[in-house]
Amino acid sequence: MKEFESTLITGWQPAETAPKDNVIIACFDDCPIPVSATWNEPEQQWVFSLVDADLYQGKRNDTFFKTEYECANALKAWMPMPELA
């Protein structure tokens, strides 16, 4: 994944400034899209879910959430979750 610029224009923040007490939008080395993630203290890793699908009657339509873990140094950039009104 390309390096992220930490600017007001992009909103991406350096990985080392990510809070570990809240849900964030995160970019990881091995994940092709930004995801919502949170720090898992017992595992000492970031945790997030991805949607996946298995075959059902010959089609990829059996959807489910898959929990993923990434080590602390896999976080490349983050931004806060947007406020909901």
C-alpha positions in Angstrom: 0.0 0.0 0.0 1.3 3.5 -0.8 2.5 5.8 1.9 -0.3 8.1 3.2 0.2 11.8 3.6 -0.7 13.2 7.0 -2.4 16.4 5.9 -5.6 18.3 6.5 -6.5 17.5 2.9 -6.4 13.7 3.2 -7.3 13.4 6.9 -5.0 10.4 7.3 -2.9 10.5 10.5 0.4 8.8 11.2 0.1 5.2 12.6 2.0 6.0 15.7 -0.7 8.5 16.8 -3.6 6.1 16.6 -5.7 5.9 19.7 -6.1 2.5 21.3 -9.2 3.3 23.2 -11.6 4.0 20.3 -12.8 2.7 16.9 -10.8 4.2 14.0 -10.8 4.0 10.2 -7.5 2.1 9.5 -5.3 1.2 6.6 -3.2 -2.0 7.0 -0.4 -3.5 5.0 -2.4 -6.6 4.0 -5.8 -5.1 3.6 -6.8 -3.6 0.2 -9.5 -1.3 1.7 -9.8 1.0 4.8 -11.7 -0.7 7.6 -13.1 0.2 11.0 -10.8 -1.3 13.6 -10.2 -1.2 17.3 -7.2 -2.2 19.5 -7.6 -5.6 21.3 -5.6 -5.3 24.5 -5.4 -9.0 25.5 -4.1 -9.9 22.0 -2.0 -6.8 21.6 -3.3 -6.5 18.0 -5.8 -4.5 15.9 -9.0 -6.3 15.2 -11.6 -5.7 12.5 -14.2 -7.6 10.4 -14.4 -8.2 6.6 -17.4 -9.4 4.6 -16.6 -12.7 2.9 -18.7 -15.2 0.9 -18.8 -19.0 0.4 -20.4 -21.0 -2.4 -24.0 -21.9 -1.9 -25.7 -23.8 -4.7 -22.9 -22.9 -7.1 -22.9 -19.2 -6.4 -20.9 -17.0 -4.0 -23.9 -15.8 -2.0 -23.4 -17.3 1.5 -22.1 -14.1 3.1 -20.6 -13.7 6.5 -18.3 -11.5 8.6 -14.8 -12.7 9.2 -12.7 -11.4 12.1 -9.2 -10.4 11.2 -6.2 -9.4 13.4 -3.3 -7.3 12.4 -0.1 -6.7 14.5 0.6 -3.2 15.8 3.2 -2.3 13.2 0.9 -3.3 10.3 -1.1 -0.1 10.7 0.0 2.4 8.1 -2.4 5.3 8.7 -5.7 6.0 10.4 -8.4 8.6 10.7 -11.2 9.2 13.3 -14.6 7.8 12.7 -17.0 10.5 11.5 -19.4 12.0 14.0 -23.0 10.9 13.5 -25.7 13.5 14.1 
